[in-house]
Amino acid sequence: MRVAIAYLSYSGNTEETAELIQKKLLSREASVDMHRIGIDAPIHPSNYDVLLLGTFTWANGSTPDEVKDFVLEIGYKPTNIAVFGTGDTQFGYFCGAVDKLVKFYGCKWPGLKIEQSPRGSQESLIDTWLKGVMQHGKRIA
Ligand SMILES: Cc1cc2nc3c(=O)[nH]c(=O)nc-3n(C[C@H](O)[C@H](O)[C@H](O)COP(=O)(O)O)c2cc1C
């Protein structure tokens, strides 16, 4: 299975989540390309079985501009996207950007929402989410 993980991270939580997902996928013998949104050269979702899109959430549940630019750069709504993100429940709309992207792309799998760092008890959320996404990915691959 070919997977791309495209993510945006300022303070490291979403990056840490992306790297954990990468580690888990590599242990299942998937091939994984990491894409840092706003830094790396554009990617083509059609080159992958699954594109995992990761973002943090910005003020009042909004999607960061760099992620919006990434969405525009893709230019269409691929059916092989799943969304994950980190946020903070102290803010008004926890992981609002994840919900917005899931809705926009009409994702077949719910978004993964992590509170700050993914280390510790939240790792099991990643495992469950990834299992579902990969099962779905195999069906559409
Ligand atoms: C100014 C500011 C506004 C934020 N607004 C939200 C928000 O509305 N909803 C949310 O869930 N998290 C919010 N957060 C929390 C971040 O999304 C969270 O810390 C995230 O893990 C940061 O990701 P990163 O470490 O990958 O940059 C906000 C953080 C800052 C600094």
The ligand as a MOL file (V3000), in Angstrom:
LIG
                    3D

  0  0  0     0  0            999 V3000
M  V30 BEGIN CTAB
M  V30 COUNTS 31 33 0 0 0
M  V30 BEGIN ATOM
M  V30 1 C -3.8460 31.1410 18.8700 0
M  V30 2 C -4.2460 29.7020 18.9710 0
M  V30 3 C -5.5510 29.3500 18.6650 0
M  V30 4 C -5.9690 28.0160 18.7580 0
M  V30 5 N -7.2760 27.6840 18.4640 0
M  V30 6 C -7.6870 26.3970 18.5800 0
M  V30 7 C -9.0460 26.0170 18.3000 0
M  V30 8 O -9.9070 26.8180 17.9630 0
M  V30 9 N -9.3840 24.6960 18.4280 0
M  V30 10 C -8.4850 23.7420 18.8180 0
M  V30 11 O -8.8540 22.5780 18.9180 0
M  V30 12 N -7.1870 24.0820 19.0930 0
M  V30 13 C -6.7740 25.3650 18.9940 0
M  V30 14 N -5.4640 25.6960 19.2610 0
M  V30 15 C -4.5460 24.6320 19.7380 0
M  V30 16 C -3.6590 24.0430 18.6650 0
M  V30 17 O -4.4040 23.5690 17.5590 0
M  V30 18 C -2.8710 22.8620 19.2740 0
M  V30 19 O -1.9850 23.3440 20.2420 0
M  V30 20 C -2.1560 22.0300 18.2400 0
M  V30 21 O -1.7370 20.8190 18.8230 0
M  V30 22 C -0.9450 22.7410 17.6510 0
M  V30 23 O -0.4080 21.9150 16.6330 0
M  V30 24 P 1.1330 21.9100 16.2510 0
M  V30 25 O 1.9270 21.6210 17.5190 0
M  V30 26 O 1.2510 20.8140 15.2560 0
M  V30 27 O 1.4560 23.2460 15.6820 0
M  V30 28 C -5.0380 27.0280 19.1700 0
M  V30 29 C -3.7130 27.3890 19.4630 0
M  V30 30 C -3.3200 28.7140 19.3650 0
M  V30 31 C -1.8970 29.0630 19.7020 0
M  V30 END ATOM
M  V30 BEGIN BOND
M  V30 1 1 1 2
M  V30 2 1 2 3
M  V30 3 2 2 30
M  V30 4 2 3 4
M  V30 5 1 4 5
M  V30 6 1 4 28
M  V30 7 2 5 6
M  V30 8 1 6 7
M  V30 9 1 6 13
M  V30 10 2 7 8
M  V30 11 1 7 9
M  V30 12 1 9 10
M  V30 13 2 10 11
M  V30 14 1 10 12
M  V30 15 2 12 13
M  V30 16 1 13 14
M  V30 17 1 14 15
M  V30 18 1 14 28
M  V30 19 1 15 16
M  V30 20 1 16 17
M  V30 21 1 16 18
M  V30 22 1 18 19
M  V30 23 1 18 20
M  V30 24 1 20 21
M  V30 25 1 20 22
M  V30 26 1 22 23
M  V30 27 1 23 24
M  V30 28 2 24 25
M  V30 29 1 24 26
M  V30 30 1 24 27
M  V30 31 2 28 29
M  V30 32 1 29 30
M  V30 33 1 30 31
M  V30 END BOND
M  V30 END CTAB
M  END
